Amino acid sequence: MSFINTLSTTLAKILPDTTFEAIAWVTIALCAYTIGLGIYRLYLCPHARFPGPSLAALTYWYEYYYDVTLGGKYIFRIEELHKQYGPVVRINPYELHINDPDFFSEIYHNNKWITHRDRWYNLDHLGDGLAFTMHHDLHRERREPLAPYFSMQSIRALEPRITGVVTNMVTRMQRALQDDEVLVMYRLGTAFAMDVITEYAFGKEGATNMMLKPEMGAEWSDMTKETIQVNPFARQFKWLTATLATLPSAWVLRLNPKLAGYVHWKEKLLEQVRRIVAEHSEANDDSKGSGYEDNIFHHLLDSDLSTADKGEMRLTDEASMIVGAGGETTAQVIGRAFYHILDNPEVLVKLRAELIGAIPDAKVMPSLRTLQNLPYLSAVVEEAVRIALPLLARSPRMFEDHALQFDGWRIEPGIAVSTSPYVVSTNERVFPEPFKFRPERWLGDAGKELQKYAVTFGKGRRGCLGKNLGYVELWFALGVAFRRFELELYETTIEDVTVVHDFFIGVTELSSKGVRAKVVRELS
């Protein structure tokens, strides 16, 4: 107290009376607001009756410590909190987390009620794409013209585009065999997924064609590794990162040179969008019939979206969402799938036997229908998606006019509630030995029952738009690679596929060199 009195006396002598009084009143007001907010959060707000650590209820700094200071660790802390407090835990001042795999669909696959994303959890710096659209009605309007393009029927119609990338993958692996090259499988997966989604989105002129380049996706993977680490910080300081997103590129690079890759990537996306918009505006009915290459953004420009939603910057944000989500998650699964298959010889034997039976000649490109009808390959894909944990992030929902009932608790409308795919995919009751690669769990009637717990790509109206395309890519990449080539792991351990960071995307140790493998021989 003597220090405060001394400071007050000193300030009173230095500052004019009016200035000193103003500072004093502002200080008192801030103290009163802070105390009042603390009392409200701890005792008066609708969340106050739910169990959880008092510090988490009082301030977001609790989450900040685990997610920013420690680097994407809060989801693992949440797992510990459930062991202490039970299946429902208040994890920050305004969000509840539920650890019950059977309740996931109630939150995310409940199409009877209007739900909105919780804006606090959004990543505003990533733009105004579909994935980060808050309001229910606007999300529905934006999803409607995109959804048909990602249906299985549309994907089958564009199968030749996908098999073209598969052919390039085979060529790349043949080259690795000849050169005795060590392949980084995440980069192979990156090249595969990016080549598919960019041609799908922008047409042949906009495809990345990474697979046959010497670096094979290295530039993208390095850029992603740098930028995704910003996500936990961006969530805590949304106003700051949202402001940075509006600044000229040169300013952003001066403030954070590590974002150079991301800035340049967004500039390339804008160029693609401008090309397609110009192409679309110049096309007449006759030219559309000859030389007018169909792609996702032509569909958007022809749709009933508002003029604002067809603006260049909004479409660039949409492109960022489609390419980013469609490339990174699939790449993560492909890379980690190679490890688990090669590390489990009995799985590899069963998989290859099934592939040889369905594709007698290794040099013949299988059809999508052939691959998707192979039960063991499909089981391998399902298990790879589950165990890879490509998406850990919570995605809180707020029900507009419906109260949820859970385990004797009533969760009022407007309260943000979430369940992370991580706690479902690693639940020991649903998936015994959850960290073991066991494709057999997805076979037969038991496997059909497990489908409701396949939540990696979400559920319901806000589930991953590109889920079907992701599965098709996995069928082709794994099916063709393991039918055509014999591979062996190179200086890779389980730590290289163990997810230890939640940067929205599940990330392994940052020092890991990733899953690496060598092509031993080509099969006939």
C-alpha positions as CSV (number, residue, x, y, z in Angstrom):
1,M,0.0,0.0,0.0
2,S,2.9,2.4,0.8
3,F,4.1,2.0,-2.8
4,I,0.6,2.8,-4.2
5,N,0.3,5.8,-1.9
6,T,3.8,7.1,-3.0
7,L,2.9,6.6,-6.7
8,S,-0.4,8.4,-6.3
9,T,1.3,11.3,-4.5
10,T,4.1,11.5,-7.2
11,L,1.5,11.5,-10.0
12,A,-0.6,14.1,-8.3
13,K,2.4,16.4,-8.2
14,I,3.5,15.8,-11.8
15,L,0.1,15.8,-13.6
16,P,-2.5,18.5,-13.8
17,D,-5.5,17.9,-11.5
18,T,-7.9,17.2,-14.3
19,T,-5.5,14.7,-16.0
20,F,-4.7,12.9,-12.7
21,E,-8.4,12.7,-11.9
22,A,-9.2,11.3,-15.4
23,I,-6.5,8.6,-15.0
24,A,-7.7,7.8,-11.5
25,W,-11.3,7.4,-12.7
26,V,-10.3,5.3,-15.7
27,T,-8.3,3.1,-13.4
28,I,-11.2,2.7,-11.0
29,A,-13.5,1.9,-13.8
30,L,-11.2,-0.7,-15.2
31,C,-10.8,-2.4,-11.9
32,A,-14.5,-2.3,-11.3
33,Y,-15.2,-3.8,-14.7
34,T,-12.6,-6.6,-14.2
35,I,-14.0,-7.5,-10.8
36,G,-17.6,-7.4,-12.1
37,L,-16.7,-9.5,-15.1
38,G,-15.0,-12.0,-12.9
39,I,-18.0,-12.2,-10.5
40,Y,-20.3,-12.6,-13.5
41,R,-18.3,-15.4,-15.1
42,L,-17.8,-17.3,-11.9
43,Y,-21.2,-17.0,-10.4
44,L,-23.9,-15.4,-12.5
45,C,-23.6,-16.3,-16.2
46,P,-25.5,-19.4,-17.6
47,H,-22.2,-21.3,-17.8
48,A,-21.4,-20.9,-14.1
49,R,-23.2,-24.1,-12.9
50,F,-21.1,-26.4,-15.1
51,P,-18.0,-28.1,-13.7
52,G,-14.5,-27.1,-14.6
53,P,-11.4,-25.3,-13.3
54,S,-12.2,-21.8,-11.9
55,L,-9.3,-20.3,-13.8
56,A,-10.7,-21.5,-17.1
57,A,-14.1,-20.1,-16.3
58,L,-12.5,-16.8,-15.3
59,T,-10.2,-16.1,-18.2
60,Y,-9.1,-17.1,-21.7
61,W,-5.5,-16.9,-20.5
62,Y,-5.9,-20.5,-19.2
63,E,-6.5,-21.7,-22.7
64,Y,-3.8,-19.3,-24.0
65,Y,-1.2,-21.0,-21.8
66,Y,-1.8,-24.5,-23.1
67,D,-2.5,-23.6,-26.8
68,V,-0.1,-20.7,-27.4
69,T,2.7,-20.9,-24.7
70,L,2.9,-24.7,-24.9
71,G,2.0,-24.9,-28.6
72,G,-1.4,-26.5,-29.3
73,K,-1.7,-28.6,-26.2
74,Y,-5.1,-27.6,-24.9
75,I,-7.0,-30.5,-26.4
76,F,-4.8,-32.9,-24.4
77,R,-5.4,-30.8,-21.3
78,I,-9.2,-31.0,-22.0
79,E,-8.8,-34.8,-22.1
80,E,-7.3,-34.7,-18.5
81,L,-10.0,-32.3,-17.3
82,H,-12.7,-34.8,-18.3
83,K,-11.1,-37.4,-16.2
84,Q,-11.2,-35.0,-13.2
85,Y,-14.6,-33.3,-13.8
86,G,-16.7,-35.8,-15.8
87,P,-18.2,-35.9,-19.3
88,V,-19.1,-32.2,-19.5
89,V,-16.5,-29.5,-18.7
90,R,-16.5,-25.7,-18.9
91,I,-13.2,-25.2,-20.8
92,N,-13.2,-21.4,-21.1
93,P,-15.5,-18.6,-20.0
94,Y,-18.2,-19.3,-22.6
95,E,-17.7,-22.8,-24.0
96,L,-18.6,-26.3,-22.8
97,H,-16.8,-29.5,-24.0
98,I,-18.5,-32.8,-24.0
99,N,-16.7,-36.1,-24.0
100,D,-19.2,-38.6,-25.2
101,P,-18.9,-40.2,-28.7
102,D,-22.7,-40.8,-28.8
103,F,-23.4,-37.1,-28.3
104,F,-21.3,-35.9,-31.2
105,S,-24.2,-36.3,-33.7
106,E,-26.5,-34.4,-31.4
107,I,-24.3,-31.4,-31.7
108,Y,-23.1,-31.7,-35.3
109,H,-25.6,-33.9,-37.1
110,N,-28.8,-32.4,-35.7
111,N,-30.5,-31.1,-38.8
112,K,-33.7,-30.3,-37.0
113,W,-32.4,-27.2,-35.3
114,I,-30.7,-24.0,-36.4
115,T,-27.1,-23.8,-35.2
116,H,-24.4,-21.2,-35.6
117,R,-20.6,-21.4,-35.2
118,D,-19.1,-19.7,-32.2
119,R,-17.4,-16.6,-33.6
120,W,-14.7,-16.6,-30.9
121,Y,-13.4,-19.9,-32.2
122,N,-13.2,-18.8,-35.8
123,L,-10.0,-18.0,-37.6
124,D,-10.8,-14.6,-39.2
125,H,-7.4,-14.2,-40.7
126,L,-8.1,-17.1,-43.0
127,G,-10.9,-15.2,-44.7
128,D,-14.6,-15.4,-45.4
129,G,-14.8,-18.9,-46.9
130,L,-17.6,-21.4,-46.3
131,A,-15.8,-23.2,-43.5
132,F,-15.6,-20.0,-41.4
133,T,-19.1,-18.7,-42.1
134,M,-20.8,-18.1,-38.8
135,H,-24.5,-17.7,-39.5
136,H,-26.7,-20.7,-40.3
137,D,-28.6,-19.2,-43.2
138,L,-25.6,-17.7,-44.9
139,H,-23.7,-20.9,-44.6
140,R,-26.5,-22.8,-46.2
141,E,-26.6,-20.3,-49.1
142,R,-22.9,-20.6,-49.7
143,R,-22.8,-24.4,-49.4
144,E,-25.7,-25.0,-51.8
145,P,-23.9,-24.2,-55.1
146,L,-20.7,-26.0,-54.0
147,A,-22.2,-29.3,-52.7
148,P,-23.2,-30.8,-56.0
149,Y,-19.7,-30.4,-57.3
150,F,-18.4,-32.6,-54.5
151,S,-21.0,-35.3,-54.7
152,M,-19.9,-38.8,-55.6
153,Q,-21.7,-38.6,-58.9
154,S,-19.7,-35.4,-59.9
155,I,-16.5,-37.0,-58.8
156,R,-17.1,-40.0,-60.9
157,A,-17.7,-37.8,-63.9
158,L,-14.3,-36.2,-63.3
159,E,-12.5,-39.4,-62.6
160,P,-10.1,-39.0,-65.6
161,R,-8.6,-35.9,-63.9
162,I,-7.9,-37.9,-60.8
163,T,-6.4,-40.9,-62.7
164,G,-4.1,-38.4,-64.5
165,V,-2.6,-37.4,-61.1
166,V,-2.4,-41.1,-60.2
167,T,-0.4,-41.8,-63.4
168,N,2.0,-39.0,-62.4
169,M,2.4,-40.5,-58.9
170,V,3.4,-43.8,-60.5
171,T,5.9,-42.0,-62.7
172,R,7.3,-40.2,-59.7
173,M,7.7,-43.5,-57.7
174,Q,9.4,-45.2,-60.7
175,R,11.8,-42.3,-60.8
176,A,12.5,-42.8,-57.1
177,L,13.2,-46.5,-57.7
178,Q,15.7,-45.7,-60.5
179,D,17.4,-43.0,-58.5
180,D,17.4,-44.9,-55.1
181,E,15.6,-41.8,-53.7
182,V,14.1,-41.6,-50.2
183,L,10.6,-40.3,-50.6
184,V,9.0,-38.1,-47.9
185,M,5.5,-39.6,-48.0
186,Y,3.8,-36.4,-46.6
187,R,5.2,-34.5,-49.6
188,L,4.0,-37.3,-51.9
189,G,0.6,-37.0,-50.3
190,T,0.8,-33.2,-50.6
191,A,1.6,-33.3,-54.3
192,F,-1.1,-35.8,-54.9
193,A,-3.9,-34.0,-53.0
194,M,-2.9,-30.5,-54.3
195,D,-2.7,-31.6,-57.9
196,V,-6.1,-33.1,-57.7
197,I,-7.9,-30.3,-55.8
198,T,-6.3,-27.4,-57.8
199,E,-7.2,-29.0,-61.2
200,Y,-10.7,-29.7,-59.7
201,A,-11.1,-26.1,-58.6
202,F,-9.3,-24.1,-61.3
203,G,-9.0,-26.5,-64.3
204,K,-5.8,-27.7,-66.0
205,E,-4.4,-24.2,-66.4
206,G,-4.6,-23.6,-62.6
207,A,-3.3,-27.1,-61.5
208,T,-0.2,-27.0,-59.3
209,N,1.4,-30.1,-61.0
210,M,3.6,-30.7,-58.0
211,M,4.0,-34.5,-58.4
212,L,6.6,-34.4,-61.2
213,K,8.6,-31.4,-59.8
214,P,11.9,-32.2,-58.1
215,E,10.7,-30.7,-54.7
216,M,7.4,-32.5,-54.9
217,G,5.3,-30.4,-52.6
218,A,8.1,-29.3,-50.3
219,E,7.3,-25.6,-50.8
220,W,3.7,-26.1,-49.8
221,S,4.5,-28.3,-46.8
222,D,7.1,-25.8,-45.5
223,M,4.7,-23.0,-45.9
224,T,1.9,-24.9,-44.1
225,K,4.2,-25.9,-41.2
226,E,5.0,-22.2,-40.6
227,T,1.6,-20.7,-41.0
228,I,-0.5,-23.2,-39.0
229,Q,1.5,-22.5,-35.9
230,V,-0.1,-19.0,-36.0
231,N,-3.6,-20.4,-35.5
232,P,-3.7,-20.8,-31.7
233,F,-2.5,-17.2,-31.3
234,A,-4.9,-16.0,-34.0
235,R,-7.8,-17.5,-32.1
236,Q,-6.8,-15.6,-28.9
237,F,-6.2,-12.3,-30.6
238,K,-8.7,-12.3,-33.5
239,W,-8.7,-8.5,-33.8
240,L,-5.0,-8.4,-34.4
241,T,-4.7,-11.2,-36.9
242,A,-7.9,-10.0,-38.7
243,T,-6.3,-6.5,-39.0
244,L,-3.0,-8.0,-40.3
245,A,-5.0,-9.8,-43.0
246,T,-6.2,-6.5,-44.4
247,L,-2.7,-4.9,-44.6
248,P,-0.7,-4.8,-47.8
249,S,1.4,-7.9,-48.4
250,A,4.7,-5.9,-48.0
251,W,3.6,-4.7,-44.5
252,V,2.7,-8.2,-43.4
253,L,6.1,-9.6,-44.5
254,R,7.9,-6.9,-42.6
255,L,6.0,-7.7,-39.5
256,N,6.4,-11.5,-39.9
257,P,8.7,-12.8,-42.7
258,K,7.7,-16.4,-41.9
259,L,4.3,-15.7,-43.5
260,A,6.0,-15.1,-46.9
261,G,4.9,-18.4,-48.3
262,Y,1.3,-17.9,-47.2
263,V,1.2,-14.3,-48.6
264,H,2.5,-15.5,-52.0
265,W,0.1,-18.4,-52.0
266,K,-2.9,-16.1,-51.5
267,E,-1.6,-13.8,-54.2
268,K,-1.5,-16.8,-56.6
269,L,-5.0,-17.8,-55.6
270,L,-6.2,-14.2,-56.4
271,E,-4.5,-14.5,-59.8
272,Q,-6.4,-17.7,-60.5
273,V,-9.7,-16.2,-59.4
274,R,-9.2,-13.1,-61.6
275,R,-8.3,-15.3,-64.6
276,I,-11.5,-17.4,-64.1
277,V,-13.7,-14.4,-63.6
278,A,-12.4,-12.8,-66.8
279,E,-12.7,-16.0,-68.6
280,H,-16.3,-16.4,-67.4
281,S,-17.3,-12.8,-68.3
282,E,-16.0,-13.1,-71.8
283,A,-17.5,-16.5,-72.5
284,N,-20.7,-16.7,-74.5
285,D,-22.8,-19.8,-75.1
286,D,-20.9,-20.9,-78.1
287,S,-17.5,-20.6,-76.5
288,K,-18.7,-22.5,-73.5
289,G,-19.3,-25.4,-75.8
290,S,-15.8,-25.3,-77.2
291,G,-12.7,-24.7,-75.1
292,Y,-14.5,-23.5,-72.0
293,E,-13.2,-25.7,-69.3
294,D,-15.6,-26.4,-66.5
295,N,-14.5,-26.0,-62.9
296,I,-15.8,-25.2,-59.4
297,F,-15.6,-21.4,-59.7
298,H,-17.5,-21.4,-63.0
299,H,-20.3,-23.1,-61.0
300,L,-20.1,-20.4,-58.3
301,L,-20.2,-17.6,-60.8
302,D,-23.2,-19.1,-62.5
303,S,-25.0,-19.7,-59.2
304,D,-27.6,-17.6,-57.3
305,L,-25.0,-16.3,-54.8
306,S,-25.2,-12.6,-54.0
307,T,-23.0,-10.2,-56.0
308,A,-20.9,-9.6,-52.8
309,D,-20.3,-13.3,-52.5
310,K,-19.1,-13.4,-56.1
311,G,-16.5,-10.7,-55.5
312,E,-12.9,-11.4,-56.2
313,M,-11.7,-11.3,-52.6
314,R,-14.6,-13.4,-51.3
315,L,-13.9,-16.0,-54.0
316,T,-10.3,-15.9,-53.2
317,D,-11.2,-16.7,-49.6
318,E,-13.3,-19.6,-50.8
319,A,-10.4,-20.8,-53.0
320,S,-8.2,-20.7,-49.9
321,M,-10.6,-22.8,-48.0
322,I,-11.2,-25.4,-50.8
323,V,-7.5,-25.8,-51.7
324,G,-6.2,-25.6,-48.1
325,A,-8.7,-28.0,-46.6
326,G,-8.7,-30.3,-49.6
327,G,-4.9,-30.4,-49.8
328,E,-3.6,-30.5,-46.2
329,T,-5.9,-33.0,-44.5
330,T,-5.7,-35.6,-47.3
331,A,-1.9,-35.2,-47.4
332,Q,-1.6,-35.8,-43.7
333,V,-3.6,-39.0,-43.9
334,I,-1.8,-40.3,-47.0
335,G,1.6,-39.8,-45.4
336,R,0.7,-41.4,-42.1
337,A,-1.2,-44.3,-43.8
338,F,2.0,-45.3,-45.6
339,Y,3.7,-45.7,-42.2
340,H,1.0,-47.7,-40.6
341,I,0.6,-50.1,-43.5
342,L,4.3,-50.7,-43.9
343,D,4.8,-51.0,-40.1
344,N,2.1,-53.7,-39.9
345,P,3.2,-56.6,-42.2
346,E,0.0,-58.6,-41.7
347,V,-2.0,-55.6,-42.9
348,L,0.2,-55.2,-45.9
349,V,-0.2,-58.9,-46.8
350,K,-4.0,-58.8,-46.6
351,L,-4.2,-55.5,-48.5
352,R,-1.9,-56.6,-51.3
353,A,-3.7,-60.0,-51.7
354,E,-7.0,-58.2,-52.1
355,L,-5.5,-55.7,-54.6
356,I,-3.9,-58.5,-56.7
357,G,-7.2,-60.3,-56.8
358,A,-9.1,-57.2,-58.1
359,I,-6.3,-55.9,-60.3
360,P,-4.4,-58.9,-61.8
361,D,-2.2,-56.6,-64.0
362,A,-0.5,-54.0,-61.9
363,K,0.0,-51.8,-64.9
364,V,-3.7,-51.4,-65.5
365,M,-5.3,-48.3,-63.9
366,P,-8.2,-49.5,-61.7
367,S,-11.5,-47.7,-61.9
368,L,-13.0,-45.9,-58.9
369,R,-15.8,-48.4,-58.7
370,T,-13.3,-51.3,-58.5
371,L,-11.4,-49.7,-55.7
372,Q,-14.3,-48.5,-53.6
373,N,-15.8,-52.0,-53.7
374,L,-12.8,-53.6,-52.0
375,P,-13.7,-54.1,-48.4
376,Y,-10.2,-54.4,-46.9
377,L,-8.9,-51.4,-48.8
378,S,-11.9,-49.4,-47.6
379,A,-11.2,-50.6,-44.0
380,V,-7.6,-49.5,-44.3
381,V,-8.7,-46.1,-45.6
382,E,-11.2,-45.7,-42.7
383,E,-8.6,-46.7,-40.1
384,A,-6.0,-44.4,-41.7
385,V,-8.4,-41.5,-41.5
386,R,-9.2,-42.2,-37.9
387,I,-5.7,-42.8,-36.5
388,A,-4.0,-40.0,-38.6
389,L,-6.0,-37.4,-36.6
390,P,-5.6,-34.8,-39.3
391,L,-8.2,-32.5,-37.7
392,L,-8.2,-32.1,-33.9
393,A,-9.9,-28.7,-33.6
394,R,-13.0,-28.1,-31.7
395,S,-15.8,-26.4,-33.7
396,P,-18.2,-25.0,-31.1
397,R,-21.9,-24.8,-32.0
398,M,-24.6,-22.6,-30.5
399,F,-28.2,-23.7,-30.9
400,E,-30.5,-20.8,-31.7
401,D,-33.7,-21.9,-30.0
402,H,-33.2,-25.4,-28.8
403,A,-31.9,-26.6,-25.4
404,L,-29.7,-29.7,-25.3
405,Q,-30.1,-32.3,-22.7
406,F,-27.0,-34.3,-21.7
407,D,-26.3,-36.5,-18.7
408,G,-28.8,-34.6,-16.5
409,W,-27.6,-31.2,-17.6
410,R,-29.7,-28.7,-19.6
411,I,-27.6,-26.7,-22.0
412,E,-29.5,-23.5,-22.8
413,P,-29.8,-22.0,-26.3
414,G,-26.9,-19.7,-27.1
415,I,-24.3,-21.6,-25.0
416,A,-21.3,-22.7,-27.2
417,V,-20.8,-26.5,-26.9
418,S,-18.3,-28.7,-28.7
419,T,-16.8,-32.2,-28.9
420,S,-13.4,-32.6,-30.6
421,P,-13.0,-35.3,-33.2
422,Y,-9.9,-36.3,-31.1
423,V,-11.8,-37.5,-28.1
424,V,-14.2,-39.5,-30.3
425,S,-11.5,-41.1,-32.5
426,T,-9.4,-42.1,-29.5
427,N,-12.2,-43.3,-27.2
428,E,-11.3,-46.7,-25.8
429,R,-14.9,-47.9,-25.5
430,V,-15.6,-47.3,-29.2
431,F,-12.1,-48.1,-30.5
432,P,-10.3,-50.6,-28.2
433,E,-6.6,-50.0,-28.4
434,P,-7.2,-46.7,-30.2
435,F,-3.6,-46.0,-31.1
436,K,-3.1,-49.4,-32.8
437,F,-3.7,-49.6,-36.5
438,R,-6.5,-52.3,-36.9
439,P,-8.4,-52.0,-40.2
440,E,-10.4,-55.2,-39.2
441,R,-12.5,-53.1,-36.8
442,W,-14.2,-51.6,-39.8
443,L,-15.2,-54.9,-41.5
444,G,-18.6,-56.6,-41.4
445,D,-21.6,-55.6,-39.3
446,A,-19.4,-54.3,-36.5
447,G,-17.7,-52.0,-39.0
448,K,-21.1,-50.6,-40.2
449,E,-21.9,-49.8,-36.6
450,L,-18.7,-47.8,-36.3
451,Q,-19.6,-45.5,-39.1
452,K,-21.5,-43.2,-36.8
453,Y,-18.2,-42.6,-35.0
454,A,-16.2,-41.8,-38.1
455,V,-16.2,-38.1,-37.3
456,T,-12.8,-36.9,-38.6
457,F,-14.4,-34.9,-41.4
458,G,-17.4,-33.8,-39.3
459,K,-21.1,-34.5,-39.7
460,G,-24.2,-32.8,-40.9
461,R,-24.7,-29.6,-42.8
462,R,-21.4,-28.2,-41.7
463,G,-19.4,-31.4,-42.3
464,C,-16.4,-31.3,-44.6
465,L,-17.5,-30.5,-48.1
466,G,-14.7,-32.5,-49.7
467,K,-15.1,-35.7,-47.7
468,N,-16.1,-37.8,-50.8
469,L,-13.2,-36.5,-52.8
470,G,-10.8,-37.2,-49.9
471,Y,-11.9,-40.8,-49.7
472,V,-11.5,-41.2,-53.5
473,E,-8.0,-39.8,-53.4
474,L,-7.1,-42.2,-50.6
475,W,-8.5,-45.2,-52.4
476,F,-6.5,-44.4,-55.5
477,A,-3.3,-43.3,-53.8
478,L,-3.0,-46.3,-51.5
479,G,-4.6,-48.8,-53.8
480,V,-2.4,-48.1,-56.8
481,A,0.8,-47.5,-54.8
482,F,0.6,-50.8,-52.9
483,R,-0.5,-52.8,-56.0
484,R,2.2,-51.4,-58.1
485,F,5.2,-51.1,-55.8
486,E,7.0,-52.7,-52.9
487,L,8.2,-50.1,-50.4
488,E,10.1,-50.1,-47.1
489,L,10.3,-47.5,-44.3
490,Y,13.4,-45.5,-44.0
491,E,14.5,-44.1,-40.6
492,T,11.0,-43.6,-39.5
493,T,9.4,-44.4,-36.1
494,I,6.0,-44.1,-34.4
495,E,7.0,-40.7,-33.2
496,D,6.9,-39.4,-36.8
497,V,3.1,-40.1,-37.0
498,T,2.1,-39.4,-33.4
499,V,0.1,-36.1,-33.2
500,V,1.3,-33.9,-30.3
501,H,0.1,-30.4,-31.4
502,D,-3.3,-29.1,-32.2
503,F,-2.8,-26.2,-34.6
504,F,-6.4,-26.8,-36.0
505,I,-4.6,-29.5,-38.0
506,G,-3.1,-32.4,-36.0
507,V,0.7,-32.0,-36.1
508,T,3.6,-34.3,-35.0
509,E,6.8,-33.1,-33.3
510,L,8.0,-30.1,-35.3
511,S,11.5,-31.6,-35.4
512,S,10.2,-34.8,-37.2
513,K,11.5,-35.4,-40.7
514,G,8.2,-37.1,-41.5
515,V,7.4,-40.6,-42.8
516,R,10.1,-41.6,-45.2
517,A,10.2,-44.6,-47.5
518,K,12.2,-46.2,-50.4
519,V,10.7,-47.9,-53.4
520,V,12.2,-51.4,-53.4
521,R,10.8,-52.8,-56.7
522,E,8.0,-52.5,-59.1
523,L,5.4,-55.3,-59.1
524,S,3.9,-57.0,-62.1
